[in-house]
Amino acid sequence: MNEADCVQPLERPGSARALTWALVLTVVIAVAEVAGGVVSHSLALLADAWHMVTDAGALGLSLFALWIARRPATPEKTFGYYRLEILAALFNGALLIAVTVWIVVAALGRLREPLEIRSGLMLAVAAVGLVANVVAVVMLHRAREENLNTKAAYLHILGDTLGSVGTIVAAVVILVTGWRPADPLISVGIAALILVSAVRLVGESVDVLLEAVPAHVSLPQLKVAIGAVSGVADVHDLHVWTVSNGMVAMSAHATVPDPGRHQAALEEICRTVKAFGIQHVTIQMERATEWHRDTTHGEVMG
């Protein structure tokens, strides 16, 4: 048998500057919205502030990923520290869900007993937040396709921009009509936006930790593509999983009866799987598929 490893390094090019500026803007506006929400008694403003805080967490995670990716693997941690990003994302998602529960409970209380809201201050702070979000979106727009982390941060900021728009709508309604329930009702809408992001983030994090096949990879199509490589008679023990955002790994056994074709088949397989967005590939080459029973685990192995 012949075993080889085809590795493409995880690339996270120059989006650090855009992420850093977006993070600074988000933190500053989140602090301003918390203060404005407390002073103006606006739950929608506080909800948007919490949304921005979680966005700041997502941006921080993205910057952390850019930094941690530069650290080399060690004999003890052969994949480096990439999974720390996934654990942090899982925690961030769980915190988001808790925040949505708090917002909804507070909104129900406000609907029963509406507070006097300083709508002018609420409108001014929300407008500043909207401007900051638009600036952050512009900064991240060009870098959004460089890696999944930056794209996720970009989507977070887009969602927060919608939250700012909703807060402005609530402020205008209260300012014009005096209808105070607009504030808690808009805050529930913002909570729904947060919940959608949170559930998606938790689901993706759990899938990575369970080493599920990434959504963009079709295992049957991948197996057919590898099997179509010249010289390959069979493909088995095929596994695909995500190590971290932007780093997908694969391992497989490929039966190539002609030993003289092993290297050529190996190189062609590596080129083939690249089209599936797989960066780290381990292929074990075999001249024939020899099945045996593993007496330790009681499983049929190849």
ZIGI-V161226 format. One record per residue. RES is the residue in three letters. PHI is phi as a letter, one per 20 degrees, with the letter a starting at -180 (NA if undefined). NEAR is the number of other ideal C-beta (glycine too) atoms within 12 Angstrom. D_LAST is the distance of its C-alpha to the last C-alpha in whole Angstrom. Layout:
BEGIN
res: <RES & RES>
phi: <PHI & PHI>
near: <NEAR & NEAR>
d_last: <D_LAST & D_LAST>
END
This chain:
BEGIN
res: <MET & ASN & GLU & ALA & ASP & CYS & VAL & GLN & PRO & LEU & GLU & ARG & PRO & GLY & SER & ALA & ARG & ALA & LEU & THR & TRP & ALA & LEU & VAL & LEU & THR & VAL & VAL & ILE & ALA & VAL & ALA & GLU & VAL & ALA & GLY & GLY & VAL & VAL & SER & HIS & SER & LEU & ALA & LEU & LEU & ALA & ASP & ALA & TRP & HIS & MET & VAL & THR & ASP & ALA & GLY & ALA & LEU & GLY & LEU & SER & LEU & PHE & ALA & LEU & TRP & ILE & ALA & ARG & ARG & PRO & ALA & THR & PRO & GLU & LYS & THR & PHE & GLY & TYR & TYR & ARG & LEU & GLU & ILE & LEU & ALA & ALA & LEU & PHE & ASN & GLY & ALA & LEU & LEU & ILE & ALA & VAL & THR & VAL & TRP & ILE & VAL & VAL & ALA & ALA & LEU & GLY & ARG & LEU & ARG & GLU & PRO & LEU & GLU & ILE & ARG & SER & GLY & LEU & MET & LEU & ALA & VAL & ALA & ALA & VAL & GLY & LEU & VAL & ALA & ASN & VAL & VAL & ALA & VAL & VAL & MET & LEU & HIS & ARG & ALA & ARG & GLU & GLU & ASN & LEU & ASN & THR & LYS & ALA & ALA & TYR & LEU & HIS & ILE & LEU & GLY & ASP & THR & LEU & GLY & SER & VAL & GLY & THR & ILE & VAL & ALA & ALA & VAL & VAL & ILE & LEU & VAL & THR & GLY & TRP & ARG & PRO & ALA & ASP & PRO & LEU & ILE & SER & VAL & GLY & ILE & ALA & ALA & LEU & ILE & LEU & VAL & SER & ALA & VAL & ARG & LEU & VAL & GLY & GLU & SER & VAL & ASP & VAL & LEU & LEU & GLU & ALA & VAL & PRO & ALA & HIS & VAL & SER & LEU & PRO & GLN & LEU & LYS & VAL & ALA & ILE & GLY & ALA & VAL & SER & GLY & VAL & ALA & ASP & VAL & HIS & ASP & LEU & HIS & VAL & TRP & THR & VAL & SER & ASN & GLY & MET & VAL & ALA & MET & SER & ALA & HIS & ALA & THR & VAL & PRO & ASP & PRO & GLY & ARG & HIS & GLN & ALA & ALA & LEU & GLU & GLU & ILE & CYS & ARG & THR & VAL & LYS & ALA & PHE & GLY & ILE & GLN & HIS & VAL & THR & ILE & GLN & MET & GLU & ARG & ALA & THR & GLU & TRP & HIS & ARG & ASP & THR & THR & HIS & GLY & GLU & VAL & MET & GLY>
phi: <NA & c & d & b & c & d & c & d & f & f & d & c & f & g & d & f & f & f & f & f & f & f & f & f & f & f & f & f & f & f & f & f & f & f & f & f & f & f & f & e & m & e & f & f & f & f & f & f & f & f & f & f & f & f & f & f & f & f & f & f & f & f & f & f & f & f & f & f & f & f & f & f & f & c & g & e & c & f & d & m & d & f & f & g & f & f & f & f & f & f & f & f & f & f & f & g & f & f & f & f & f & f & f & f & f & f & f & f & f & f & f & f & c & f & e & f & d & e & f & f & f & g & f & f & f & f & f & f & f & f & f & f & f & f & f & f & f & f & f & e & g & f & e & f & e & f & a & f & f & f & f & f & f & f & f & g & f & f & f & f & f & f & f & f & f & f & f & f & f & f & f & f & g & f & f & e & d & m & e & f & g & g & f & f & f & f & f & f & f & f & f & f & f & f & f & g & f & f & f & f & f & f & f & f & f & f & g & f & f & e & l & f & f & g & f & e & d & e & f & f & f & f & f & f & f & f & f & e & f & g & n & e & e & a & c & b & l & e & c & c & b & d & f & a & g & n & c & d & d & b & c & a & d & c & e & c & g & e & g & f & e & g & f & f & f & f & f & f & f & f & f & f & f & g & f & e & m & d & e & d & c & c & c & d & e & c & e & b & e & d & e & b & d & f & f & f & d & m & d & e & c & d>
near: <18 & 22 & 17 & 22 & 21 & 29 & 23 & 20 & 16 & 34 & 19 & 30 & 19 & 15 & 35 & 28 & 19 & 33 & 40 & 27 & 25 & 42 & 36 & 22 & 34 & 42 & 25 & 26 & 41 & 37 & 22 & 32 & 44 & 26 & 21 & 36 & 40 & 21 & 20 & 34 & 27 & 48 & 46 & 51 & 49 & 43 & 49 & 53 & 41 & 38 & 50 & 47 & 33 & 44 & 49 & 37 & 35 & 47 & 41 & 30 & 36 & 45 & 32 & 32 & 40 & 35 & 21 & 30 & 31 & 18 & 17 & 14 & 20 & 10 & 8 & 8 & 15 & 17 & 28 & 25 & 26 & 37 & 25 & 26 & 41 & 36 & 22 & 29 & 42 & 26 & 23 & 36 & 35 & 23 & 26 & 38 & 27 & 21 & 33 & 31 & 21 & 23 & 40 & 26 & 20 & 29 & 34 & 20 & 19 & 30 & 22 & 13 & 15 & 22 & 26 & 17 & 36 & 23 & 33 & 19 & 27 & 47 & 30 & 25 & 38 & 46 & 27 & 29 & 48 & 32 & 22 & 35 & 40 & 24 & 24 & 43 & 31 & 21 & 29 & 41 & 23 & 17 & 31 & 27 & 16 & 29 & 33 & 36 & 44 & 40 & 24 & 37 & 48 & 34 & 28 & 46 & 45 & 28 & 36 & 46 & 37 & 30 & 45 & 46 & 27 & 39 & 52 & 34 & 31 & 42 & 41 & 25 & 26 & 36 & 25 & 14 & 14 & 15 & 21 & 32 & 26 & 33 & 47 & 38 & 29 & 41 & 46 & 32 & 31 & 49 & 38 & 25 & 37 & 43 & 29 & 24 & 37 & 35 & 19 & 25 & 38 & 26 & 21 & 29 & 31 & 20 & 24 & 34 & 23 & 15 & 21 & 19 & 26 & 30 & 18 & 19 & 27 & 18 & 24 & 15 & 19 & 31 & 29 & 16 & 28 & 42 & 26 & 18 & 31 & 20 & 28 & 33 & 23 & 26 & 35 & 25 & 24 & 33 & 27 & 35 & 29 & 37 & 33 & 39 & 39 & 36 & 37 & 34 & 34 & 42 & 28 & 39 & 33 & 47 & 33 & 35 & 18 & 19 & 18 & 13 & 23 & 28 & 19 & 20 & 37 & 32 & 22 & 28 & 43 & 30 & 21 & 30 & 37 & 22 & 19 & 30 & 26 & 40 & 35 & 32 & 36 & 29 & 41 & 30 & 38 & 30 & 23 & 18 & 23 & 15 & 16 & 12 & 12 & 11 & 9 & 8 & 9 & 8 & 12 & 14 & 17 & 22>
d_last: <12 & 14 & 14 & 17 & 19 & 21 & 23 & 27 & 29 & 30 & 34 & 36 & 39 & 43 & 43 & 44 & 48 & 48 & 46 & 49 & 52 & 50 & 49 & 53 & 55 & 52 & 53 & 57 & 57 & 55 & 58 & 61 & 60 & 59 & 63 & 64 & 62 & 64 & 67 & 67 & 66 & 63 & 60 & 59 & 59 & 58 & 55 & 54 & 55 & 52 & 50 & 51 & 50 & 46 & 46 & 47 & 44 & 42 & 44 & 44 & 40 & 40 & 42 & 40 & 37 & 38 & 39 & 36 & 34 & 36 & 35 & 33 & 30 & 30 & 28 & 28 & 27 & 25 & 25 & 29 & 31 & 30 & 29 & 33 & 34 & 32 & 33 & 37 & 36 & 35 & 38 & 40 & 39 & 40 & 43 & 44 & 44 & 46 & 48 & 48 & 49 & 52 & 54 & 54 & 55 & 58 & 58 & 59 & 62 & 63 & 64 & 66 & 68 & 68 & 69 & 71 & 69 & 70 & 69 & 71 & 69 & 66 & 66 & 67 & 64 & 61 & 63 & 62 & 58 & 58 & 59 & 57 & 54 & 55 & 55 & 52 & 50 & 52 & 50 & 47 & 47 & 46 & 44 & 42 & 39 & 38 & 36 & 35 & 37 & 40 & 39 & 39 & 42 & 44 & 43 & 44 & 48 & 48 & 48 & 50 & 53 & 53 & 53 & 56 & 58 & 58 & 59 & 62 & 62 & 63 & 66 & 67 & 68 & 69 & 71 & 73 & 73 & 72 & 70 & 68 & 65 & 64 & 62 & 60 & 59 & 58 & 56 & 54 & 53 & 52 & 50 & 48 & 47 & 46 & 44 & 42 & 41 & 40 & 38 & 36 & 36 & 35 & 32 & 31 & 31 & 29 & 26 & 26 & 25 & 23 & 21 & 21 & 21 & 24 & 26 & 27 & 23 & 22 & 18 & 19 & 21 & 19 & 16 & 18 & 20 & 17 & 16 & 20 & 20 & 21 & 19 & 16 & 14 & 11 & 10 & 8 & 7 & 11 & 13 & 17 & 20 & 23 & 24 & 28 & 30 & 30 & 26 & 23 & 20 & 17 & 13 & 10 & 8 & 10 & 10 & 14 & 15 & 18 & 18 & 21 & 20 & 18 & 21 & 22 & 19 & 18 & 22 & 22 & 19 & 21 & 24 & 23 & 21 & 25 & 26 & 24 & 26 & 23 & 24 & 21 & 18 & 15 & 13 & 11 & 12 & 10 & 12 & 10 & 7 & 6 & 5 & 7 & 9 & 10 & 13 & 15 & 13 & 13 & 10 & 7 & 4 & 0>
END
